[in-house]
Amino acid sequence: MNIDLTSEEREVLLALVEREITDLGPEIRHTRTRTYREDLKDQQRTLRNLFQHLREPQPAERF
């Protein structure tokens, strides 16, 4: 699936995803329930992958 974003929209989305990744760190450390901690770690990994995808140059920006 492709979503066309303006550079401004992409920057906002990157900032939001980065903030969520950062916010999950302390929550993971302070969670006592093993299952919930693993769920949070999975979510953090997914967000990191999303962040990397968003950082990749868009087709129009490659030229």
DSSP file (Angstrom, degrees, kcal/mol; ACC not computed):
  #  RESIDUE AA STRUCTURE BP1 BP2  ACC     N-H-->O    O-->H-N    N-H-->O    O-->H-N    TCO  KAPPA ALPHA  PHI   PSI    X-CA   Y-CA   Z-CA
    1    1 A M              0   0    0      0, 0.0     2,-0.4     0, 0.0     0, 0.0   0.000 360.0 360.0 360.0 133.4    0.0    0.0    0.0
    2    2 A N        -     0   0    0      2,-0.0     2,-0.5     0, 0.0     0, 0.0  -0.919 360.0-168.4-112.7 137.3    1.3    3.4   -0.9
    3    3 A I        -     0   0    0     -2,-0.4     2,-0.6     2,-0.0     0, 0.0  -0.992  17.4-138.7-124.0 125.3    0.3    6.6    0.8
    4    4 A D        +     0   0    0     -2,-0.5     2,-0.4    54,-0.0    -2,-0.0  -0.746  29.3 176.3 -85.9 120.8    1.2   10.0   -0.7
    5    5 A L        -     0   0    0     -2,-0.6     2,-0.1     4,-0.0    -2,-0.0  -0.933  29.4-122.6-122.2 146.3    2.4   12.4    1.9
    6    6 A T     >  -     0   0    0     -2,-0.4     4,-2.4     1,-0.1     5,-0.2  -0.416  36.1-107.4 -74.0 164.4    3.7   15.9    1.6
    7    7 A S  H  > S+     0   0    0      1,-0.2     4,-2.1     2,-0.2     5,-0.1   0.869 122.3  52.5 -63.1 -34.4    7.1   16.4    3.2
    8    8 A E  H  > S+     0   0    0      2,-0.2     4,-2.1     1,-0.2    -1,-0.2   0.921 109.4  48.0 -66.6 -43.4    5.5   18.4    6.0
    9    9 A E  H  > S+     0   0    0      1,-0.2     4,-2.5     2,-0.2    -2,-0.2   0.898 111.5  51.0 -62.5 -40.5    3.0   15.5    6.7
   10   10 A R  H  X S+     0   0    0     -4,-2.4     4,-2.6     1,-0.2    -1,-0.2   0.898 109.0  50.6 -64.8 -40.6    5.9   13.1    6.7
   11   11 A E  H  X S+     0   0    0     -4,-2.1     4,-2.2     2,-0.2    -1,-0.2   0.896 111.1  48.5 -64.8 -40.4    7.9   15.1    9.1
   12   12 A V  H  X S+     0   0    0     -4,-2.1     4,-2.3     2,-0.2    -2,-0.2   0.930 112.5  48.3 -64.2 -45.2    5.0   15.4   11.5
   13   13 A L  H  X S+     0   0    0     -4,-2.5     4,-2.5     1,-0.2     5,-0.2   0.902 110.3  51.8 -62.8 -41.9    4.4   11.6   11.3
   14   14 A L  H  X S+     0   0    0     -4,-2.6     4,-2.7     1,-0.2    -1,-0.2   0.920 109.9  49.4 -59.2 -44.6    8.1   11.0   11.9
   15   15 A A  H  X S+     0   0    0     -4,-2.2     4,-2.3     2,-0.2    -2,-0.2   0.904 111.9  48.2 -63.2 -41.9    8.0   13.2   15.0
   16   16 A L  H  X S+     0   0    0     -4,-2.3     4,-2.1     2,-0.2    -2,-0.2   0.917 113.6  46.2 -65.0 -44.0    4.9   11.4   16.3
   17   17 A V  H  X S+     0   0    0     -4,-2.5     4,-2.3     2,-0.2    -2,-0.2   0.917 112.6  50.5 -66.0 -42.9    6.3    8.0   15.8
   18   18 A E  H  X S+     0   0    0     -4,-2.7     4,-2.3    -5,-0.2    -2,-0.2   0.904 110.1  50.3 -62.1 -41.6    9.7    8.9   17.3
   19   19 A R  H  X S+     0   0    0     -4,-2.3     4,-2.6     1,-0.2    -1,-0.2   0.904 110.3  49.8 -63.2 -41.3    7.9   10.3   20.4
   20   20 A E  H  X S+     0   0    0     -4,-2.1     4,-1.7     2,-0.2    -2,-0.2   0.900 109.3  51.5 -65.8 -40.0    5.9    7.2   20.8
   21   21 A I  H  X S+     0   0    0     -4,-2.3     4,-0.9     1,-0.2    -2,-0.2   0.935 112.9  46.1 -59.4 -46.8    9.1    5.0   20.5
   22   22 A T  H >< S+     0   0    0     -4,-2.3     3,-0.7     1,-0.2    -2,-0.2   0.903 110.9  52.0 -63.2 -43.3   10.7    7.1   23.2
   23   23 A D  H 3X S+     0   0    0     -4,-2.6     4,-1.0     1,-0.2    -1,-0.2   0.785 102.6  60.2 -66.6 -27.7    7.7    7.1   25.5
   24   24 A L  H 3X S+     0   0    0     -4,-1.7     4,-2.8     1,-0.2    -1,-0.2   0.791  89.3  73.4 -71.9 -26.4    7.5    3.3   25.3
   25   25 A G  H <X S+     0   0    0     -4,-0.9     4,-2.2    -3,-0.7    -1,-0.2   0.951 101.3  38.2 -54.1 -59.0   11.0    2.8   26.8
   26   26 A P  H  > S+     0   0    0      0, 0.0     4,-2.2     0, 0.0    -1,-0.2   0.881 115.2  54.9 -62.4 -36.2   10.1    3.7   30.4
   27   27 A E  H  X S+     0   0    0     -4,-1.0     4,-0.7     1,-0.2    -2,-0.2   0.910 108.7  48.4 -63.5 -40.3    6.7    2.0   30.2
   28   28 A I  H >< S+     0   0    0     -4,-2.8     3,-0.8     1,-0.2    -1,-0.2   0.933 112.2  48.9 -63.0 -45.8    8.5   -1.2   29.1
   29   29 A R  H 3< S+     0   0    0     -4,-2.2    -2,-0.2     1,-0.2    -1,-0.2   0.843 114.8  44.3 -63.8 -34.0   11.0   -0.9   31.9
   30   30 A H  H 3< S+     0   0    0     -4,-2.2     2,-0.4    -5,-0.2    -1,-0.2   0.470  87.2 106.7 -93.2  -1.5    8.3   -0.3   34.6
   31   31 A T    <<  -     0   0    0     -3,-0.8     6,-0.0    -4,-0.7    -4,-0.0  -0.647  45.4-172.8 -82.2 129.6    5.9   -3.0   33.4
   32   32 A R        +     0   0    0     -2,-0.4     2,-0.6     5,-0.0    -1,-0.1   0.717  61.0  88.8 -92.9 -23.9    5.8   -6.0   35.7
   33   33 A T     >  -     0   0    0      1,-0.2     4,-2.5     2,-0.0     5,-0.2  -0.666  66.3-153.1 -81.8 118.5    3.6   -8.2   33.6
   34   34 A R  H  > S+     0   0    0     -2,-0.6     4,-2.3     1,-0.2     5,-0.2   0.898  92.5  50.0 -59.0 -44.9    5.8  -10.2   31.3
   35   35 A T  H  > S+     0   0    0      1,-0.2     4,-2.1     2,-0.2    -1,-0.2   0.921 112.6  46.4 -62.2 -45.1    3.1  -10.7   28.6
   36   36 A Y  H  > S+     0   0    0      2,-0.2     4,-2.3     1,-0.2    -1,-0.2   0.892 110.6  53.6 -65.4 -39.2    2.3   -7.0   28.5
   37   37 A R  H  X S+     0   0    0     -4,-2.5     4,-2.3     1,-0.2    -2,-0.2   0.907 109.0  49.0 -61.3 -42.3    6.0   -6.1   28.4
   38   38 A E  H  X S+     0   0    0     -4,-2.3     4,-2.3     2,-0.2    -1,-0.2   0.886 109.4  52.4 -65.6 -38.3    6.5   -8.3   25.4
   39   39 A D  H  X S+     0   0    0     -4,-2.1     4,-2.3     2,-0.2    -2,-0.2   0.911 110.0  48.7 -61.6 -42.2    3.5   -6.8   23.7
   40   40 A L  H  X S+     0   0    0     -4,-2.3     4,-2.5     2,-0.2    -2,-0.2   0.894 109.9  51.5 -65.6 -39.5    5.0   -3.3   24.3
   41   41 A K  H  X S+     0   0    0     -4,-2.3     4,-2.3     2,-0.2    -2,-0.2   0.900 109.6  50.2 -63.4 -40.6    8.4   -4.5   22.9
   42   42 A D  H  X S+     0   0    0     -4,-2.3     4,-2.4     2,-0.2    -2,-0.2   0.922 110.8  49.4 -62.1 -43.8    6.6   -5.8   19.8
   43   43 A Q  H  X S+     0   0    0     -4,-2.3     4,-2.4     1,-0.2    -2,-0.2   0.902 110.0  51.1 -62.0 -41.0    4.8   -2.5   19.4
   44   44 A Q  H  X S+     0   0    0     -4,-2.5     4,-2.3     2,-0.2    -1,-0.2   0.898 109.6  50.0 -64.4 -40.7    8.1   -0.6   19.8
   45   45 A R  H  X S+     0   0    0     -4,-2.3     4,-2.3     2,-0.2    -2,-0.2   0.921 110.5  50.1 -62.6 -43.7    9.7   -2.8   17.1
   46   46 A T  H  X S+     0   0    0     -4,-2.4     4,-2.4     1,-0.2    -2,-0.2   0.911 110.8  49.3 -61.4 -42.6    6.8   -2.1   14.7
   47   47 A L  H  X S+     0   0    0     -4,-2.4     4,-2.6     2,-0.2    -1,-0.2   0.879 108.9  52.6 -64.9 -38.0    7.1    1.6   15.3
   48   48 A R  H  X S+     0   0    0     -4,-2.3     4,-2.2     2,-0.2    -1,-0.2   0.903 110.1  48.6 -64.1 -40.3   10.9    1.5   14.7
   49   49 A N  H  X S+     0   0    0     -4,-2.3     4,-2.3     2,-0.2    -2,-0.2   0.924 111.7  49.2 -64.1 -43.6   10.2   -0.3   11.3
   50   50 A L  H  X S+     0   0    0     -4,-2.4     4,-2.4     1,-0.2    -2,-0.2   0.910 109.3  52.9 -60.3 -42.8    7.6    2.3   10.5
   51   51 A F  H  X S+     0   0    0     -4,-2.6     4,-1.6     1,-0.2    -1,-0.2   0.916 109.0  49.1 -59.4 -44.6   10.0    5.1   11.4
   52   52 A Q  H  X S+     0   0    0     -4,-2.2     4,-1.0     1,-0.2    -1,-0.2   0.902 110.6  50.5 -63.5 -41.2   12.7    3.6    9.0
   53   53 A H  H >< S+     0   0    0     -4,-2.3     3,-0.5     1,-0.2    -1,-0.2   0.899 110.0  50.4 -62.8 -40.5   10.2    3.3    6.2
   54   54 A L  H 3< S+     0   0    0     -4,-2.4    -1,-0.2     1,-0.2    -2,-0.2   0.802 106.4  55.8 -69.2 -28.0    9.1    6.9    6.6
   55   55 A R  H 3< S+     0   0    0     -4,-1.6    -1,-0.2    -5,-0.2    -2,-0.2   0.708  84.6 101.5 -77.2 -20.1   12.8    8.1    6.6
   56   56 A E  S << S-     0   0    0     -4,-1.0    -3,-0.0    -3,-0.5     0, 0.0  -0.387  88.2 -97.7 -65.1 141.3   13.4    6.5    3.2
   57   57 A P        -     0   0    0      0, 0.0    -1,-0.1     0, 0.0    -2,-0.1  -0.291  36.3-122.2 -60.2 142.2   13.3    8.9    0.3
   58   58 A Q    >>  -     0   0    0      1,-0.1     3,-1.5    -3,-0.1     4,-0.7  -0.529  28.0-106.0 -80.4 153.6   10.1    9.2   -1.6
   59   59 A P  G >4 S+     0   0    0      0, 0.0     3,-0.9     0, 0.0     4,-0.3   0.848 120.8  51.2 -50.6 -41.4   10.2    8.5   -5.3
   60   60 A A  G >4 S+     0   0    0      1,-0.2     3,-0.5     2,-0.1     0, 0.0   0.752 107.3  55.1 -70.1 -22.8    9.8   12.2   -6.2
   61   61 A E  G <4 S+     0   0    0     -3,-1.5    -1,-0.2     1,-0.2    -3,-0.0   0.561  88.8  76.8 -86.2  -9.4   12.6   13.1   -3.9
   62   62 A R  G <<        0   0    0     -3,-0.9    -1,-0.2    -4,-0.7    -2,-0.1   0.682 360.0 360.0 -76.2 -16.7   15.2   10.8   -5.5
   63   63 A F    <         0   0    0     -3,-0.5    -1,-0.2    -4,-0.3    -2,-0.1   0.453 360.0 360.0 -90.5 360.0   15.8   13.0   -8.5
